[in-house]
Amino acid sequence: MKREGRDGRRCRAATMTTELTSLTTTYLLALRAFGEEETHEALKEHYSDVCSHGDVVIHEMIDTMYEHHKKSTEALLAALEDVEDATTFAYHLESTLQGWLKEEKMTPDAWWAS
């Protein structure tokens, strides 16, 4: 649900979820640790076996994060919020990034779900 502010703008802060905020923070940490292009390419490889609706959503989220991360954290969250079902699949992306950060290296595996 998006509410309107006094000036007619949407009040995004009221609708941002904990899951997307947490994912955004972890994503920005991964970009600092591994680099922008490298992180994007590793995520695309890791989720390259697109075989379900969830995989399609995750790919849209990966592209959205990459396209909007330089604008601002708020812009990134707002863009993710516009991805249908993003909160449902945020955990998958965040857990992958957290694992890579913990290992201090990216280990994309296209067959991780097999």
N, C-alpha and C positions, 0 to 999 in steps of 0.2 A: 504494500500500500504506500503510495507516494502522497505526501501532504503538501499543500501549497503554503508558502510563506506570505507575509503581509504584502510583499512586493510582487507576488505571483510566481516567484521561482519555487521550484521543488525543494523541499527540505530533505535532502538526501541523508543527512546525519541521522535522522529519525528512522530511516529504513535500512541502514547498513548493518549487516549481520556480523556477529562475532567471527564466524567461519571465514568470511571474506576479508575481514580486517587481519586476522591471524595469517591467512594465506599471503596477503599483500606484504606483510612484514617479513615473512620467511622468504618470499620471492626477492624482495629488495636485498636481503642479506646474502642470498645466493648470487645475485648479480655482482655484489661487491667482492665476494669470495672467488668466483669463477669467471667473471666477465659476462658482458651482455650477450654477445653473439654465441659464445660457448654454451651458456645456460639455455638459451633458446633452442639451439641445435640439439643439445642433449635431451631436453624435454620432448622435442618433436620425435627424436629417435626412440626414446623410451616408450612413447605412446603411439608408435607408428603402426601397430597392428590394429587398425580401426575396424572393429567388428560389432559395435553396439552403439546405441544412442549415447551412452555415457562417454564412450571414446570420442564421439563427434563433439559433445559438449566440452570435454577436456581440451580438444584441439582448438576450439573456439576460444576457450579461456587462455590457453598458452599464447595464441596470436593477439588476443586483446591485451594481455599483460605486457607483451613485448611492444605493442604499438603505443601504449599509453603510459608506460612507466616513467618516461622523461618529463612528462607534463607536471604532474604533482601526485602525491599520494591520494588526494581527494579525487582527482580525475581518474586515476587507476581504479579506485573503489567504485566510482560511479559507473565506469565502463563495465566492470565485472558485474555490477548489479543488474545491468541490462542484458546479460547473457542468461537466457532461460535455463533454469535448473542449475545454475552455478553453485549455489549453496549446497546442493546435494553432492556435488563432486569435488568441492574445494578440499575436502579431507585427503583425497587421493593424491592430488598435486602437492599439498603441503607435506604429507608424510614422505613422499619421494624426495622433496627438497630437504627436509629435515634429516633424512638418512644420509644424503650426500654431504650435507654440512657436517654431520657427526663424523663421517668417514674422512672428511676433508678432501674428497675427490668425487667426481661425478662418475657413476657407473651405469650408464643407460643400458637397458636390456629390453629389447622389443618383445621378448617372449616371457616377461615377468609374470603375466597372468596365466600362462599355460600350465 
